[in-house]
Amino acid sequence: MRDSGVRHIGRLQRGVRPVVVTAALCVAMSACSFSDEPDDGGAGQTPGAGRLDARTAAALAAVEKATERAGSARVSSSSVMGDLLSMRTAGVLGWAGEPVGRLSITYTGGELAESMRALNSSSMEARLLPDAYYAKVGDKFAAQMRGKHWIRYGYDDLADLPGGSGTYLKDQLRNTAPIQPVELLLASGDARRAGTETVRGERTTHYSGTVDVAALADSALRDQLVQAGVTTETVDIWVNDRNLLVKKVEQGELSSGRMSSTAYYSAYGVKATVKAPEGGDTADFKDLLGNSGASSASPG
């Protein structure tokens, strides 16, 4: 990830390239004391299921269902990807019907952030709509796009990128519900109840697990993580009495280094209305590729 990011930076300095989506996708995406002792996780487990007992599996399944029903939420998060990028994100995500989202992203450190600052784009607005992802850039970056401030990444165009990376990006952008960490815990076979804590004023139950990507039985989920360069990952979630995520922490080993992400969710059911930017202020991702070719400009 870091080596490819450095190559993207070099290309940015020579002209317009769609690296903004790389930074935005790193969203995709701290310490409290325990008040209960962790469960031993031994009862009811099935062969090959690690510490995932029937009680934990049922609780996590309930979180999936409750999240789907909620349909939307506010999110605030911070993410670090080694020396390449650190960032903060805040906004609203909706998944009742077609996925939508409106996010404010601030790059706080790392090599990619330095290049974004040089282009007057140290912060960015992002909009997710059913057919495309939109990223707003600063004036200096816009000057290289005939004054247009938005880049449109059509999901179908992303899926056509070579090497499979575009399909992964499309899948991630169209999955706005905070369900993947729950799916990872269920698929890992290593999830356990780790006690109860108060998080931002809410009493929550903490679930924790370690994911060995190569050992995942869910081939689709495994392939997505392999595509992202993830080899191992620890997942922690804090769930309130309505079976909704209040907090999520993911830490993983990419093929090129360490990553971590912490997110908080609130105001489930909030109105999530997102409109596309004005067409006259929008440049299309595929038109920005120019003569560089899709493979050299593939985001991520």
Number of C-alpha atoms within 10 A of each C-alpha: 15 19 9 12 19 15 12 23 18 12 17 19 12 8 11 17 24 23 19 22 21 17 25 23 14 21 22 15 23 6 5 9 9 14 11 12 10 14 13 11 19 13 12 13 17 13 8 9 15 15 23 26 21 15 15 21 19 13 15 22 15 15 22 21 13 15 21 16 13 17 20 27 25 21 21 20 20 22 24 22 24 18 15 21 21 24 24 22 24 21 19 25 30 27 21 16 8 12 21 27 25 21 21 17 23 20 23 18 18 16 16 25 23 18 18 23 17 14 19 16 22 20 20 21 20 22 23 24 21 15 15 20 24 25 23 23 23 21 15 16 24 22 14 15 19 11 16 21 23 29 27 24 21 18 20 13 15 24 17 14 19 13 12 14 19 21 20 19 23 21 14 14 21 20 17 23 19 23 17 14 19 23 16 24 25 22 22 25 25 21 28 26 25 22 18 21 20 17 18 11 7 13 15 23 23 23 23 20 24 20 22 18 23 14 13 16 12 14 12 10 16 20 16 19 18 17 17 16 17 23 17 18 21 21 22 22 26 26 23 19 10 11 19 24 28 24 23 23 21 20 19 20 16 20 14 15 15 15 21 20 22 20 22 20 21 17 13 20 16 15 14 19 12 17 11 14 16 10 11 10 15 21 21 18 21 18 10 19 17 12 8 11 12 16 12 14 22 21 22 22
